[in-house]
Amino acid sequence: MKLTITIKAILAAMTISATSANVLAATPAQQGMDIFTEVKSRDIGWGDSKADMHMILSNQHGQKSIREVKIKSLEQQNDGDKSLTVFDKPRDVKGTAFLSYSHTTGPDDQWLYMPAIKRVKRISSRNKSGPFMGSEFAFEDFSSFELSKYRYNFLGEEQYNGKECFKVEQFPVDQNSGYTRRIVWVDKENYLEQKVEFYDRKNALLKTLTYTDYQQFSGKFWRALSLNMVNHQNGKSTELKWMNYAFNTGLTDKDFNRNALKRKN
């Protein structure tokens, strides 16, 4: 009996540590790639989604302004995802819409509709590092995560916010990125991003993004309901508060063409 219990305990310990062992067995580049391959694989099959979002902008003096936004997303099988972001409030941004086609290879396609001049503007690759609608997020931050967009370097394991995490460095492949690298903390239990540090083109710490209040949908897909981006260089921050998530709502590619930018959503 004691021997049986001992064997079971050993097997359980081996199972728990299997992922960590695999991570430690490869080169740092492969370790980092393996971790984010797992991150990506756990978020496949959600189809499409709709959500409401409050974008809370804070300046260096603590003054806040709130924008109300609706976001639609469509999963793609052989490419990056599509998303449509429409601003409802306040009045000065109402009707502004942002359409993004993420790609696994090559630059993303992004367009911004500005109702004041009734014009659709294409966001060039060189401008995707610029601020999105006056926030501390860049246009490039609003594209879906794709494995091929980065090179990887596993830095080790570290505890963050009470969670055991993998710590991985990512280097953007796109030469027009505003970042030289990102450092990402991914929790070992559910492979969810907990924190990201962004380094600018001079390799100085620019921003930190934290994810909190994760909730699971459809019994599988996790979404953080609060994302807070702090800019360390200008003292400003932007928080995204998500609500009313719905999945598999019947969205199709027709809901994500350039004509959709001008529709009232």
Secondary structure, DSSP 8 states (H G I E B T S, - for coil): -HHHHHHHHHHHHHHHTHHHHHHHHS-HHHHHHHHHHHHHHTT----EEEEEEEEEEE-TT--EEEEEEEEEEE--SSS--EEEEEEEESTTTTT-EEEEE--SSS--EEEEEETTTTEEEE--GGGTTSBSTTSSSBGGGGS---GGGEEEEEEEEEEETTEEEEEEEEEES-TT-S-SEEEEEEETTT--EEEEEEE-TTS-EEEEEEEEEEEEETTTEEEEEEEEEEETTT--EEEEEEEEEEE-----GGGGSGGGGTS--
